[in-house]
Amino acid sequence: MSEQFLIPTYARQPVSFERGEGVWLYDADGNRFMDAVSGVAVCNLGHAHPAVTRTLADQAARLVHTSNLYRIPAQEKLAARLCALSGMEKVFFSNSGAEANEAAIKLARLHGHHRGSDTPRILVMENSFHGRTLATLSATGNRKVQKGFEPLVEGFQHLPYNDLAAVEAAAADDQAGHIAAVLVEPVQGEGGVNVPDDGYLRGLRELCDRHGWLLMLDEIQTGNGRTGSYFACQGDDVRPDVLTTAKGLGNGFPIGACLVSGAASALFGPGSHGSTFGGNPLGCATALTVVETLSDQVIPAVDAKGETLRAALRDRLADVPLVTGVRGRGLMIGVQLDRDCGELVGRAREAGLLINVTAGSVVRLLPPLVINDDELRFLVDTLAQVIRDFARDQENP
């Protein structure tokens, strides 16, 4: 088949896959690749997980979709489970992370209007990524992905990430009281796996409480066990007013959620927001199985696996001058190089390893959370050799 009928919005790699099992993907010729991207933090339980597969098949045989005109028991169960895990109070279900963030942006605007502002503003961070709809694109702190889509949506003020003083300065300048919320990733993913200082989220929580703003956390990538707790903010002992999640929530089935608590829980009412497919029976039954499997069987081991992987990479790459650091939380890891290294994606694929390079110079690793010790060793061995070969070729072009 040809790609001639597809709008060319993706720079696709020259490979396709027929099946997957755990952390592995297989092409039509039977070649095996370790998936250290997980569909960009989506397949946290790996590929073809038996419990997820059973739920998908059983639920599809009974009922796929009705609509939100009627009660959906699986949706109510999933919402209750997510609230119990997170300490949040209510949930709105969407189809994707961008839509979950759209819901958060609408909540912030409602909150601002209720506080008397006719032009409410949301503080967002440089190097952030919140989606590709016009509003989430405007919230994103990356001019490269915004270019050509101007005029952007107004109402966002970009500040340096991991800089509480910048947020305090914005508050001091906001004499008219137009700031309504702060939207931030607990760990920036697309921006380069940037981990903030200890106390950053708690500091934002305190500032939001002081000024009456909503604290909104984008946990699209960091949630669902990726950073070692069900949501990354739990590792900082912070409860936001709004929390968005997607990606790993359905382990490949498209579903997102916007969780709210406190002042944010009373902002939406009937008719103020909606989604045709969001939270349908198939999506919610699948996500409920994912959530229960992750929380009961998988997440408790994520921190140790992440520490093992980071330590092994630091050890194996310590004498490679091009590598300037290894950072991350849980199994969300970035290997920082001192130069653009996009070609590592192809080199690693040829060695049987699927990786991603983000921010130009960061190898981003997001392996399935079910990865075992032998598979971790394969990942370290293969990536270390690929980076060493790249460094050698850079020194001797």
N, C-alpha and C positions, 0 to 999 in steps of 0.2 A: 504494500500500500504506500501511497504518497502523502506527504503533508501539504499538498497544494491547496487543499480545501480548508486548512486551518489558518486562522489569523496568526501571524508570526509574532506573538507576544512573548515567547519563551526561546531562550538560546539552549535548545535541547542538546543533550549529549547523545552520541551515536550508539545507543544501547536501549533495548527494551526488555521487559521481563515477563515471563510466563507464569511464574508462581513464586511464592515465598514461604518460608518456614522459620519461625523464630527470628533470629537476627540476619538470616540469609535470604538473598534473592537469586533466582536462576533465570538465565536467558534461554532462548529457544534451542541453543546448542548444548544446554546443560551446564554452561559455565556458572560458577558460584561466586557471588559477591557478598561481602559483609556490608550490611546497610548501617553505616555509622551516621546517617542523617535522619532515619526514621520518618521519611516524608516530611522533614523539617519539624521534628518533635511531635509527630502525630501518632505513629505506631509504637507507643510506649510499651505495649505488651507484645511487641513483635508482630510478625506476619502470620496469618492463619491461626491465631490463638484459638484453641478448641472451644473454650467457653464462649467467646465472642461469636465464633462461627455458628455454634448451636443456637444461640439466642437470635442471631440474624435469621437463620433458616426457620426456626419455630415461630417467631413473631411474623415474618413475612407470609407464612402459610395461614396465619390467623387474620391479621389486620395490619395494613401498612399505613393508611392515612384516613383521617376523618376531617379534621380542621379544628381550629380553636373556637369554633362556635359551640362545641360540646366539651364536656369534661373528658379528660384523658387520664385514666388511673396511673399509667406508667409515668406520665409527666409529673403527677403529684408525688409519686414515690421518689422519683429522681430529685425533685426539688427538695423534699424533706431530707434526703440523704446528703445532698450538697450543703444544705444549711447546717445539718448536724456536724459535718466535717469541718466547716469553715467558721461557724459562729455567726454567719450572716442570717438574715431574716426572711427574705423573699427572693424569688428567681424569675427572670424573664428568659425564655428560650428563643434562640435564633438559629440560623443555618451556618454561621461562620463567625470567626473572630472579629472581622471588620464590622459585621452587623451588631455584634455585642458591644463593640466600641461606639458605634453609632448610637445605640441605646444610652450608653453612658454620657455621651456628649449632649443628647437631648435632655437627660436628667439634670446635667449641670446647668443648661440654659433655663430649664424650669426653676431650678433652685435660685438662680440669679434673679429671674423675674420676680419670684416670690419675695426676694430681699429688696426689691425696689429698683433694680437696674434694668434699663431698657436695652443695654448693650453688654450683656454678661460676657466675661472673658475667662478662658481656661489657661492656666499655666502648664506648658508642656516643655519637654527637654530636647536639647540638641542631640543629634545622633540617634534619636528614637525612631521607632517604626510602629505604627498603629493600624495600617491597612491601606487599601488603594481606592476606596470610595472617595468622593471629593472632600467630605468632611474629615475622614481619618487620614487622608493624604495631606490635608492642610495641617493637621495636628502633628504629623510626622516631621521629625527634625532632620530631613535629608533633601537638599535642593535637587539632587540628581533625579530622584523619583518624582519630584514635583514639576520639573521643567517641562514646559509645553502645555500644562493644564491650568495655567493662570486664566482668569483671576481665581485665586484660592479663596476658600471660605474664610471669612473674617471671624475674629473672636478668639484667636490663639496667640499667646505670647511665649516665645521660645527662650529658655534659660539654659545655662550650662548644667549638665547632669552632675549629680553628686556634689552640689554646691548649695548648702543651706543658706549661706550669706546672700546669694543671688535671689533666693526666694524671699528672704527677709527684706531685701532692698525693693523688690517688686511690691511687697505689701506696703512699705513706707511710701511708695510713689502713688499708691492707689487711693488717693484722697476721696474720690467719688464712690468708692466701694463697688467697682465693677467686677473684680475678681470673684468668681463663683466656685472654682475648683482647681485642683492640681491633678493632672493625669500623668502617670509615670509607670515605667516598667521596673519591677524590683531588681531585675538584671537585664540589661539591654542585650537583645539577641542579634538582630540585624546590624546593630551598631558596633558589634565586635566582641560580644560576650563581656560586657563591661560590668564589673561587680562593684557596687558602691561601698563606701566605708561603713563600718559598724555604726549604727545609730542614725544613719541617713533617713530610713523610713520612719523611725520613731520621731526624728526631728520634724519631718513633714507632717506627721500626725499631730504633733504639738502645735505647729503653725496653723494647720487647718482648724484645730479646735479653738485656737486663740482668735482667729479671724472669721469664723463661721463658714469656712469653705468646706466643700466635699473633698475628701481624699479618695481618688479613683485609681485603682491599681490594674494595669493591663497585665494579666497573668495568662495571656493566650499561649505563650511559649513556656513560661516558668511553672505553670500549674500542672495539675494531674501527676504529681510525683517527680517531675523532672529535676527539681533542685533539692530533693531529699525530704521534704514534707509535702503534704497534699498540695498546699499553696505556699509559695515562697515567703509570703508575708508572715506565715506562722513561725518560720525560723527566726523572725525578728520580733515576734510577740506583738504584732501590729494588726489591728482589725480596721480595714478601710470602711468607707461609706458605700463605695461601689467597687466591685471586683468583676472583671471580665475574664472569661475562659473559653477555650475551644480546642483546636488541634487534638491533643491527646484525650479529650473527653469522650470521643467516639471511636478511638483507635482506627480511624480511617473512614468511619461513617460521618458525614458532615453534620455537626451539631455544635452550637455555641451557647453560651449562657451569660447573662448579666445578673450578678447577685447584688443585693442591696441590704443596707441596715440603717438604723437610726433615721435621720432626717430624710434620707434618700428613699426610704421604704414607702413613703406616703405621697410621692410625687406623681407617679403614673396612676391613671384611673381608666375605666372603660372608654375605649376610643382614642386614647392618647398615644398608643403605640400598638404595633401588631406585626404578625408574620404569617404568611400562608402555610409554610412548611415547618416553621420553628416548633420544636417540641412535639412532633407527631409520634404515634405509637411505636413505629419501628426505630426511630432515632432514640427515643427515651428508654425503651427496653434495652437496646444495645448499650447505651451509655451507662445505664444502671449496672449492667454486668461488668463493664469496664471499671467503673468506680469501685465496686465491691471487690473485684479481683486486685486492683492496684492497692487499695487501702489495707486489705487483709493479708495479702501474700507477697507483695512486691516492694512497696515503698520502704519498709523497715530496713532493707539492705542497700538502698540507693546511696546513702552517704558513704558507706564503707567502700562501695565499688568506685565511687567518684574519687575518693581519696587515693585509692590504689592506682587508678588510671592516671591521675595528675602526678603522683609521686614517680610512677614508672616513666612517664614521658619526660619529666624534669631530669631524671637520672640518665636516660638514654640520649637526651639532647643537650646535656650540660656543656659539652665541648663543641657545639655547633654555633659559631658566632652569629649566624643569621637569625637564630631563635633567641628572642629577647624576653620571653616569659611564657608561662603556662598558668592559666587562671580559670576560675569557674566555680560553680556550686553544684553539688550532686553530679549528675551526668549531663551537665550543660557546660562544656569545656571549650576554651579558646587557646590555641597555640599561636602566639604572636611572633611574626617575623618582621624583620626590619625593612622589608621591601614587598612590592606586589608579588603575589605567589599564586595567582589564579591557575597557572599551568599544573599545579599540584593535583588539581581535581582529576585531570586526565591521566597523569602519572599514577595516581593511587588507583584509579579504576583499572588500569592495565595490570596492576598488582593484585586485583581482586578486592579492593576496598573502596567503598563509596563515601566520599567526604564532601564538604562544602567549604568554600572560601567566602568570607563576608568582610565588609569594610576594606576590601582589597588585599589586606595583608594578614588576615586572621583565619587560620584553619579552625572551623567550628565543628565540634564533635557532639552529636546528639544520638548516641546509640540507643537501641531499645533498652528499657530498664531491666529486662529479663536476661541481659547478657551474663554469661557465666565466666568463671575464671579462665578457662582455656580460650574462650573467645576474646576476653580482655587481652590476653597475651598475644593473640594473633593481631589484634588492633594495634597494640604498642609496637610489636616487631615490624609490622608492615609499614605503618606510618613513619616510624623512626628511620627505616631504610629509605623510604621515598624522599623524606626531607633531607637526609644525608646526601643522597644522589643529586638532588636539586642544588644543594649547597656546593657540592663539588663542581657541578657544571657551571654554576655562577662564578666560581673562582677561576675556572678554566674554560671560558666560552669558545 
